Amino acid sequence: RLEISELQEILEKRADQHSIRDRERRLKSDIKPYHNGALFGMDPTIPPDEVDESWRVTVIPSKEYLEKPRLAGSAWLHTERRKRGE
């Protein structure tokens, strides 16, 4: 049986806010940047690696990372396999 915690309401509010933000970004011509560091309490208009030196922004994971990927790396590998038809 699924029991919903207090976090559910917070997540629903955040999802509503993101829906509004995403819709506005599609419709506006002067789009402000948005970075995922906001999920961790950082300013969403500043890249997280400029706020905290322990953050690193990469587009393509390194070979070393892909040898032992965490969750996001595993998803990236899955997408790449799908593109190659494996």
N, CA, C and O atoms as CSV, one atom per row, in Angstrom:
chain,resi,resn,atom,element,x,y,z
A,1,ARG,N,N,0.835,-1.174,0.000
A,1,ARG,CA,C,0.000,0.000,0.000
A,1,ARG,C,C,0.887,1.247,0.000
A,1,ARG,O,O,1.869,1.327,0.738
A,2,LEU,N,N,0.534,2.184,-0.812
A,2,LEU,CA,C,1.294,3.428,-0.928
A,2,LEU,C,C,0.837,4.414,0.136
A,2,LEU,O,O,-0.348,4.728,0.246
A,3,GLU,N,N,1.801,4.900,0.918
A,3,GLU,CA,C,1.500,5.926,1.910
A,3,GLU,C,C,2.225,7.197,1.504
A,3,GLU,O,O,3.440,7.200,1.306
A,4,ILE,N,N,1.471,8.262,1.383
A,4,ILE,CA,C,2.029,9.534,0.935
A,4,ILE,C,C,2.495,10.339,2.140
A,4,ILE,O,O,1.775,10.477,3.130
A,5,SER,N,N,3.715,10.868,2.039
A,5,SER,CA,C,4.275,11.663,3.128
A,5,SER,C,C,4.034,13.148,2.873
A,5,SER,O,O,3.428,13.529,1.872
A,6,GLU,N,N,4.514,13.972,3.788
A,6,GLU,CA,C,4.400,15.427,3.643
A,6,GLU,C,C,5.164,15.913,2.413
A,6,GLU,O,O,4.837,16.953,1.840
A,7,LEU,N,N,6.164,15.168,2.022
A,7,LEU,CA,C,6.962,15.547,0.859
A,7,LEU,C,C,6.121,15.576,-0.417
A,7,LEU,O,O,6.427,16.330,-1.340
A,8,GLN,N,N,5.076,14.771,-0.477
A,8,GLN,CA,C,4.228,14.721,-1.662
A,8,GLN,C,C,3.670,16.096,-2.012
A,8,GLN,O,O,3.684,16.492,-3.178
A,9,GLU,N,N,3.184,16.818,-1.021
A,9,GLU,CA,C,2.613,18.148,-1.267
A,9,GLU,C,C,3.684,19.107,-1.786
A,9,GLU,O,O,3.425,19.903,-2.689
A,10,ILE,N,N,4.866,19.032,-1.223
A,10,ILE,CA,C,5.970,19.886,-1.670
A,10,ILE,C,C,6.311,19.577,-3.125
A,10,ILE,O,O,6.499,20.488,-3.931
A,11,LEU,N,N,6.390,18.298,-3.455
A,11,LEU,CA,C,6.718,17.901,-4.824
A,11,LEU,C,C,5.629,18.310,-5.807
A,11,LEU,O,O,5.927,18.706,-6.934
A,12,GLU,N,N,4.378,18.217,-5.393
A,12,GLU,CA,C,3.285,18.632,-6.271
A,12,GLU,C,C,3.334,20.132,-6.539
A,12,GLU,O,O,3.110,20.569,-7.668
A,13,LYS,N,N,3.628,20.925,-5.503
A,13,LYS,CA,C,3.753,22.377,-5.691
A,13,LYS,C,C,4.909,22.691,-6.635
A,13,LYS,O,O,4.791,23.538,-7.520
A,14,ARG,N,N,6.025,21.999,-6.435
A,14,ARG,CA,C,7.194,22.225,-7.291
A,14,ARG,C,C,6.869,21.849,-8.737
A,14,ARG,O,O,7.264,22.553,-9.667
A,15,ALA,N,N,6.160,20.757,-8.924
A,15,ALA,CA,C,5.784,20.337,-10.279
A,15,ALA,C,C,4.880,21.378,-10.928
A,15,ALA,O,O,5.025,21.679,-12.113
A,16,ASP,N,N,3.948,21.925,-10.153
A,16,ASP,CA,C,3.073,22.977,-10.688
A,16,ASP,C,C,3.888,24.202,-11.097
A,16,ASP,O,O,3.666,24.778,-12.162
A,17,GLN,N,N,4.833,24.595,-10.241
A,17,GLN,CA,C,5.688,25.747,-10.549
A,17,GLN,C,C,6.510,25.486,-11.809
A,17,GLN,O,O,6.672,26.375,-12.646
A,18,HIS,N,N,7.020,24.282,-11.939
A,18,HIS,CA,C,7.827,23.947,-13.114
A,18,HIS,C,C,6.979,23.930,-14.377
A,18,HIS,O,O,7.452,24.319,-15.445
A,19,SER,N,N,5.740,23.488,-14.268
A,19,SER,CA,C,4.852,23.499,-15.436
A,19,SER,C,C,4.621,24.922,-15.922
A,19,SER,O,O,4.658,25.198,-17.121
A,20,ILE,N,N,4.383,25.817,-14.978
A,20,ILE,CA,C,4.185,27.229,-15.328
A,20,ILE,C,C,5.461,27.793,-15.941
A,20,ILE,O,O,5.415,28.455,-16.978
A,21,ARG,N,N,6.595,27.533,-15.303
A,21,ARG,CA,C,7.878,28.029,-15.808
A,21,ARG,C,C,8.165,27.493,-17.208
A,21,ARG,O,O,8.581,28.242,-18.092
A,22,ASP,N,N,7.942,26.201,-17.406
A,22,ASP,CA,C,8.226,25.595,-18.707
A,22,ASP,C,C,7.323,26.169,-19.796
A,22,ASP,O,O,7.771,26.414,-20.917
A,23,ARG,N,N,6.058,26.380,-19.465
A,23,ARG,CA,C,5.125,26.964,-20.435
A,23,ARG,C,C,5.565,28.379,-20.801
A,23,ARG,O,O,5.566,28.751,-21.975
A,24,GLU,N,N,5.940,29.167,-19.790
A,24,GLU,CA,C,6.404,30.535,-20.046
A,24,GLU,C,C,7.667,30.541,-20.901
A,24,GLU,O,O,7.820,31.388,-21.781
A,25,ARG,N,N,8.565,29.604,-20.644
A,25,ARG,CA,C,9.809,29.544,-21.424
A,25,ARG,C,C,9.524,29.236,-22.894
A,25,ARG,O,O,10.232,29.718,-23.778
A,26,ARG,N,N,8.502,28.447,-23.151
A,26,ARG,CA,C,8.151,28.140,-24.544
A,26,ARG,C,C,7.548,29.346,-25.255
A,26,ARG,O,O,7.710,29.500,-26.466
A,27,LEU,N,N,6.857,30.199,-24.509
A,27,LEU,CA,C,6.124,31.303,-25.116
A,27,LEU,C,C,6.892,32.623,-25.169
A,27,LEU,O,O,6.588,33.477,-26.002
A,28,LYS,N,N,7.871,32.800,-24.303
A,28,LYS,CA,C,8.603,34.068,-24.243
A,28,LYS,C,C,9.806,34.062,-25.174
A,28,LYS,O,O,10.388,33.016,-25.459
A,29,SER,N,N,10.162,35.245,-25.637
A,29,SER,CA,C,11.353,35.349,-26.475
A,29,SER,C,C,12.586,35.699,-25.644
A,29,SER,O,O,13.707,35.402,-26.056
A,30,ASP,N,N,12.397,36.324,-24.484
A,30,ASP,CA,C,13.534,36.680,-23.626
A,30,ASP,C,C,13.619,35.689,-22.459
A,30,ASP,O,O,13.219,35.989,-21.334
A,31,ILE,N,N,14.143,34.528,-22.757
A,31,ILE,CA,C,14.199,33.439,-21.784
A,31,ILE,C,C,15.434,33.586,-20.895
A,31,ILE,O,O,16.554,33.722,-21.389
A,32,LYS,N,N,15.215,33.558,-19.586
A,32,LYS,CA,C,16.330,33.588,-18.638
A,32,LYS,C,C,16.874,32.169,-18.498
A,32,LYS,O,O,16.130,31.200,-18.647
A,33,PRO,N,N,18.159,32.047,-18.215
A,33,PRO,CA,C,18.720,30.703,-18.050
A,33,PRO,C,C,18.142,30.011,-16.813
A,33,PRO,O,O,17.748,30.663,-15.846
A,34,TYR,N,N,18.101,28.698,-16.866
A,34,TYR,CA,C,17.668,27.914,-15.712
A,34,TYR,C,C,18.608,26.728,-15.586
A,34,TYR,O,O,18.805,25.974,-16.539
A,35,HIS,N,N,19.185,26.568,-14.405
A,35,HIS,CA,C,20.142,25.489,-14.168
A,35,HIS,C,C,19.630,24.576,-13.065
A,35,HIS,O,O,18.972,25.029,-12.128
A,36,ASN,N,N,19.930,23.311,-13.180
A,36,ASN,CA,C,19.421,22.321,-12.235
A,36,ASN,C,C,19.933,22.477,-10.815
A,36,ASN,O,O,19.413,21.826,-9.909
A,37,GLY,N,N,20.917,23.302,-10.593
A,37,GLY,CA,C,21.381,23.534,-9.231
A,37,GLY,C,C,20.277,24.063,-8.331
A,37,GLY,O,O,20.375,23.983,-7.106
A,38,ALA,N,N,19.229,24.604,-8.936
A,38,ALA,CA,C,18.098,25.115,-8.154
A,38,ALA,C,C,17.479,24.010,-7.307
A,38,ALA,O,O,16.927,24.279,-6.240
A,39,LEU,N,N,17.567,22.783,-7.773
A,39,LEU,CA,C,17.030,21.664,-7.004
A,39,LEU,C,C,17.740,21.510,-5.667
A,39,LEU,O,O,17.210,20.899,-4.739
A,40,PHE,N,N,18.942,22.067,-5.574
A,40,PHE,CA,C,19.744,21.946,-4.363
A,40,PHE,C,C,19.879,23.282,-3.645
A,40,PHE,O,O,20.802,23.482,-2.856
A,41,GLY,N,N,18.948,24.196,-3.925
A,41,GLY,CA,C,18.923,25.470,-3.226
A,41,GLY,C,C,19.804,26.549,-3.824
A,41,GLY,O,O,19.970,27.609,-3.221
A,42,MET,N,N,20.369,26.305,-4.992
A,42,MET,CA,C,21.211,27.312,-5.633
A,42,MET,C,C,20.361,28.231,-6.503
A,42,MET,O,O,19.226,27.905,-6.849
A,43,ASP,N,N,20.923,29.367,-6.846
A,43,ASP,CA,C,20.249,30.316,-7.732
A,43,ASP,C,C,20.105,29.667,-9.105
A,43,ASP,O,O,21.110,29.297,-9.712
A,44,PRO,N,N,18.879,29.518,-9.608
A,44,PRO,CA,C,18.684,28.821,-10.884
A,44,PRO,C,C,19.204,29.580,-12.102
A,44,PRO,O,O,19.272,29.016,-13.194
A,45,THR,N,N,19.571,30.850,-11.930
A,45,THR,CA,C,20.065,31.617,-13.078
A,45,THR,C,C,21.587,31.581,-13.193
A,45,THR,O,O,22.149,32.118,-14.147
A,46,ILE,N,N,22.255,30.950,-12.227
A,46,ILE,CA,C,23.721,30.858,-12.243
A,46,ILE,C,C,24.113,29.385,-12.358
A,46,ILE,O,O,23.620,28.561,-11.588
A,47,PRO,N,N,24.989,29.037,-13.301
A,47,PRO,CA,C,25.414,27.636,-13.408
A,47,PRO,C,C,25.997,27.149,-12.080
A,47,PRO,O,O,26.786,27.861,-11.458
A,48,PRO,N,N,25.624,25.959,-11.642
A,48,PRO,CA,C,26.065,25.483,-10.327
A,48,PRO,C,C,27.577,25.401,-10.171
A,48,PRO,O,O,28.088,25.561,-9.062
A,49,ASP,N,N,28.301,25.156,-11.256
A,49,ASP,CA,C,29.757,25.082,-11.137
A,49,ASP,C,C,30.384,26.454,-10.903
A,49,ASP,O,O,31.557,26.542,-10.539
A,50,GLU,N,N,29.616,27.524,-11.108
A,50,GLU,CA,C,30.103,28.869,-10.797
A,50,GLU,C,C,29.784,29.247,-9.354
A,50,GLU,O,O,30.332,30.217,-8.830
A,51,VAL,N,N,28.905,28.492,-8.716
A,51,VAL,CA,C,28.514,28.754,-7.332
A,51,VAL,C,C,29.320,27.887,-6.373
A,51,VAL,O,O,29.732,28.341,-5.306
A,52,ASP,N,N,29.536,26.643,-6.762
A,52,ASP,CA,C,30.197,25.669,-5.890
A,52,ASP,C,C,31.240,24.920,-6.708
A,52,ASP,O,O,30.907,24.246,-7.684
A,53,GLU,N,N,32.492,25.039,-6.312
A,53,GLU,CA,C,33.570,24.438,-7.109
A,53,GLU,C,C,33.529,22.910,-7.135
A,53,GLU,O,O,34.202,22.290,-7.957
A,54,SER,N,N,32.747,22.299,-6.246
A,54,SER,CA,C,32.657,20.838,-6.271
A,54,SER,C,C,31.725,20.345,-7.383
A,54,SER,O,O,31.701,19.151,-7.684
A,55,TRP,N,N,30.963,21.251,-7.991
A,55,TRP,CA,C,30.087,20.890,-9.108
A,55,TRP,C,C,30.889,20.919,-10.401
A,55,TRP,O,O,31.808,21.722,-10.562
A,56,ARG,N,N,30.528,20.033,-11.314
A,56,ARG,CA,C,31.161,20.014,-12.621
A,56,ARG,C,C,30.067,19.799,-13.662
A,56,ARG,O,O,29.270,18.867,-13.557
A,57,VAL,N,N,30.039,20.655,-14.647
A,57,VAL,CA,C,29.042,20.551,-15.704
A,57,VAL,C,C,29.706,19.915,-16.916
A,57,VAL,O,O,30.707,20.420,-17.423
A,58,THR,N,N,29.141,18.800,-17.377
A,58,THR,CA,C,29.664,18.138,-18.568
A,58,THR,C,C,28.505,17.743,-19.469
A,58,THR,O,O,27.402,17.461,-19.001
A,59,VAL,N,N,28.770,17.729,-20.750
A,59,VAL,CA,C,27.746,17.331,-21.709
A,59,VAL,C,C,27.858,15.837,-21.985
A,59,VAL,O,O,26.856,15.123,-22.009
A,60,ILE,N,N,29.074,15.379,-22.191
A,60,ILE,CA,C,29.317,13.956,-22.434
A,60,ILE,C,C,30.169,13.431,-21.284
A,60,ILE,O,O,31.251,13.959,-21.027
A,61,PRO,N,N,29.700,12.408,-20.595
A,61,PRO,CA,C,30.466,11.868,-19.470
A,61,PRO,C,C,31.823,11.325,-19.915
A,61,PRO,O,O,31.987,10.866,-21.045
A,62,SER,N,N,32.782,11.389,-19.004
A,62,SER,CA,C,34.115,10.859,-19.301
A,62,SER,C,C,34.072,9.328,-19.341
A,62,SER,O,O,33.147,8.709,-18.815
A,63,LYS,N,N,35.080,8.730,-19.971
A,63,LYS,CA,C,35.161,7.263,-20.027
A,63,LYS,C,C,35.258,6.679,-18.623
A,63,LYS,O,O,34.665,5.641,-18.330
A,64,GLU,N,N,36.015,7.358,-17.755
A,64,GLU,CA,C,36.175,6.878,-16.380
A,64,GLU,C,C,34.824,6.835,-15.664
A,64,GLU,O,O,34.513,5.876,-14.956
A,65,TYR,N,N,34.031,7.885,-15.859
A,65,TYR,CA,C,32.720,7.927,-15.210
A,65,TYR,C,C,31.810,6.825,-15.753
A,65,TYR,O,O,31.082,6.187,-14.994
A,66,LEU,N,N,31.854,6.607,-17.055
A,66,LEU,CA,C,30.967,5.621,-17.665
A,66,LEU,C,C,31.335,4.186,-17.298
A,66,LEU,O,O,30.512,3.280,-17.428
A,67,GLU,N,N,32.566,3.978,-16.841
A,67,GLU,CA,C,32.940,2.645,-16.380
A,67,GLU,C,C,32.224,2.295,-15.079
A,67,GLU,O,O,31.929,1.127,-14.826
A,68,LYS,N,N,31.944,3.307,-14.253
A,68,LYS,CA,C,31.206,3.113,-12.996
A,68,LYS,C,C,30.179,4.233,-12.866
A,68,LYS,O,O,30.296,5.080,-11.981
A,69,PRO,N,N,29.180,4.243,-13.734
A,69,PRO,CA,C,28.218,5.350,-13.710
A,69,PRO,C,C,27.265,5.266,-12.526
A,69,PRO,O,O,26.941,4.189,-12.025
A,70,ARG,N,N,26.836,6.437,-12.107
A,70,ARG,CA,C,25.752,6.491,-11.128
A,70,ARG,C,C,24.452,6.498,-11.929
A,70,ARG,O,O,24.457,6.162,-13.113
A,71,LEU,N,N,23.360,6.867,-11.312
A,71,LEU,CA,C,22.054,6.757,-11.961
A,71,LEU,C,C,21.971,7.543,-13.269
A,71,LEU,O,O,21.535,7.000,-14.285
A,72,ALA,N,N,22.378,8.802,-13.260
A,72,ALA,CA,C,22.291,9.611,-14.483
A,72,ALA,C,C,23.180,9.037,-15.580
A,72,ALA,O,O,22.799,9.028,-16.750
A,73,GLY,N,N,24.355,8.562,-15.207
A,73,GLY,CA,C,25.256,7.963,-16.192
A,73,GLY,C,C,24.677,6.698,-16.787
A,73,GLY,O,O,24.846,6.432,-17.977
A,74,SER,N,N,23.997,5.920,-15.968
A,74,SER,CA,C,23.352,4.705,-16.468
A,74,SER,C,C,22.274,5.053,-17.485
A,74,SER,O,O,22.134,4.380,-18.506
A,75,ALA,N,N,21.521,6.098,-17.203
A,75,ALA,CA,C,20.481,6.537,-18.139
A,75,ALA,C,C,21.117,7.020,-19.440
A,75,ALA,O,O,20.589,6.761,-20.521
A,76,TRP,N,N,22.236,7.713,-19.342
A,76,TRP,CA,C,22.922,8.211,-20.540
A,76,TRP,C,C,23.381,7.033,-21.396
A,76,TRP,O,O,23.216,7.049,-22.615
A,77,LEU,N,N,23.953,6.018,-20.765
A,77,LEU,CA,C,24.387,4.831,-21.508
A,77,LEU,C,C,23.207,4.160,-22.194
A,77,LEU,O,O,23.315,3.741,-23.347
A,78,HIS,N,N,22.095,4.055,-21.505
A,78,HIS,CA,C,20.903,3.421,-22.073
A,78,HIS,C,C,20.443,4.173,-23.324
A,78,HIS,O,O,20.105,3.554,-24.332
A,79,THR,N,N,20.431,5.497,-23.257
A,79,THR,CA,C,20.021,6.308,-24.409
A,79,THR,C,C,20.968,6.098,-25.576
A,79,THR,O,O,20.526,5.959,-26.716
A,80,GLU,N,N,22.259,6.074,-25.306
A,80,GLU,CA,C,23.230,5.896,-26.380
A,80,GLU,C,C,23.086,4.520,-27.029
A,80,GLU,O,O,23.199,4.403,-28.250
A,81,ARG,N,N,22.842,3.488,-26.239
A,81,ARG,CA,C,22.637,2.151,-26.805
A,81,ARG,C,C,21.412,2.139,-27.708
A,81,ARG,O,O,21.422,1.539,-28.783
A,82,ARG,N,N,20.362,2.808,-27.258
A,82,ARG,CA,C,19.126,2.848,-28.035
A,82,ARG,C,C,19.365,3.545,-29.373
A,82,ARG,O,O,18.840,3.113,-30.400
A,83,LYS,N,N,20.151,4.615,-29.366
A,83,LYS,CA,C,20.443,5.330,-30.608
A,83,LYS,C,C,21.232,4.462,-31.580
A,83,LYS,O,O,21.085,4.586,-32.796
A,84,ARG,N,N,22.072,3.576,-31.033
A,84,ARG,CA,C,22.870,2.698,-31.892
A,84,ARG,C,C,22.094,1.456,-32.309
A,84,ARG,O,O,22.553,0.692,-33.159
A,85,GLY,N,N,20.926,1.250,-31.718
A,85,GLY,CA,C,20.110,0.097,-32.074
A,85,GLY,C,C,20.517,-1.181,-31.375
A,85,GLY,O,O,20.185,-2.269,-31.846
A,86,GLU,N,N,21.233,-1.079,-30.254
A,86,GLU,CA,C,21.648,-2.282,-29.517
A,86,GLU,C,C,20.518,-2.825,-28.675
A,86,GLU,O,O,20.688,-3.833,-27.989
